[in-house]
């Protein structure tokens, strides 16, 4: 009997090749899309799940309140916090601190032969200072070295496999070799003590170099600090086996409030310490630094996957029921020779299963060949089938079997319900009919399609709005060059930097040049709380500060609306700053003009406002307006050049000048519009993925609609012929055909 069902199924497929192909191809695309979405969701859900310690590792965060109102949650902590908690509270096995190599550094490998020298600038997010306990918490695979002593000795460094290939491709055993680090927090010559396998894409950090936190703490800033003022560290705790995280969370919650009791009470301020599980950081990070994919985003993509597969199954139902007229005689013959309704239902369900199974095989092939495209969109190398959690495969199998059954059961009942006597009389027809389930299903498809098109349009417009909104500055045709990191004499380097900028200014295509220690769309130099000099600490406001030179506002096209900008000839003895309009609004000044000459205070430091700039967005348009102060410094680690004319030719000349002034430093630059747009990378990825799958869903719906319309036309050929004989025009016939679908 089973063999008979299979033979009948393949006979039906061969007989109705066009509609079978439409069914199989539509289902295959739908299933392939589901597999790709499943792969993406699994990848984003799998961050740091390969660490066996994942359930015991927690990041320390703090949630701040002023006058009972929540201010923010952030992961910045003092470097003393970890060791203090470790010794004072039960349940903590160990801790590790992280500190990024802000502003990056130049890394050089010289080897025994000068011809082997290799030198590159490394971005700040590629270099971290960590504690030795880092290697107990995070189980990245070690290829060479002793895990227990990787950063035990001073001036040691651990690199990844790709950095080994980059700096010393001919060296088989790099342990004991040396890398020179210029720039950053603690420059010097570091000894390689370990090589890690390249980090997978599904991990919190993407470093290539790890250095000891003990070397960082030799920095001058540490010598001037008691361990609680230097706060841009991240601190992780690893709890003892069996410890309830809630108990630790409750123990440490009031740590900051108790330690700073008098200061906090005077400022009507509160800061609760809390722990965030390593499992939650990627998708459920509540801090200001959070960004990118969230649990809600992944749920949204799963909904799209369900939409897509449902559209494909609706196509199958519509096309199968539409073929009822052609299958009617087959059903009549089977009933006449003794087939009962149960057997007919089983046959048509088997047919649905076989078509879905063929579609599944084809879908796996489509997904396999399309996976590199998805990998390119999210900028991560995905391996087909790997990383998908077993539970997702279970969900997928249940969905596939349930969908196959549901998509096959309705056509089965329709086809098996025909009365042989009625069929013989020719009473079954497939022309125009009343509003039925098929029309409901078509409408359902189109509604889903319209929803997805609307969502795609909205996402696209939102991204365009963020990228094209007025920033309050002009980053077009501005090129930023990293300042030198390799030098022996800081005073000489500073003089050479000024001379270099002056020579660049003489170039015909260089309209202006400025130096700064941070650039728009990047980081900032100092974040603190300030108040007017006539206010109390309870009225502090968050503010950021950037050090720039006197040309900065002209290079970036910032509009001065009151006072003056910095001038190297008009500096006073006290610190002077230029504020943006958000500062004026936040601190309650009546106008920009009224703020000129007013003082802002933080701790023992006082700053006088000498100018006000029209509001500008230092960060992306996704964030609220930021209060920004621009302080003055003659030099800077970034050199911004406003260009006109032939950019390529000008950059070649600038490179020659740079090499002559700063030999031994790599020439590294980027266009500021591209650099600023990097902040929207996650949004661009989301938009690209969402748009792609929305297009697929709409295409499947249109494919089914095309098949349904074609089949309906085939059944109405005689009707159309009669209408034409009676004088109907082509336009009237087309209008008649489209009328139901337009409705």
Beta strands, then each sheet from edge to edge (+ up, - down):
strand 1: 57-66
strand 2: 69-74
strand 3: 92-100
strand 4: 105-109
strand 5: 118-122
strand 6: 127-130
strand 7: 142-145
strand 8: 156-160
strand 9: 178-182
strand 10: 188-196
strand 11: 209-212
strand 12: 234-239
strand 13: 269-277
strand 14: 478-482
strand 15: 510-516
strand 16: 526-532
strand 17: 541-548
strand 18: 560-563
strand 19: 575-580
strand 20: 599-602
strand 21: 605-613
strand 22: 628-632
strand 23: 638-643
strand 24: 669-671
sheet 1: 2+ 1- 12+ 3- 6+ 11+ 8- 10- 7+
sheet 2: 2+ 1- 13+
sheet 3: 2+ 1- 12+ 3- 6+ 11+ 8- 10- 9+ 4- 5+
sheet 4: 15+ 23- 14+ 24-
sheet 5: 18+ 21- 19- 22+ 17+ 16- 20+
end
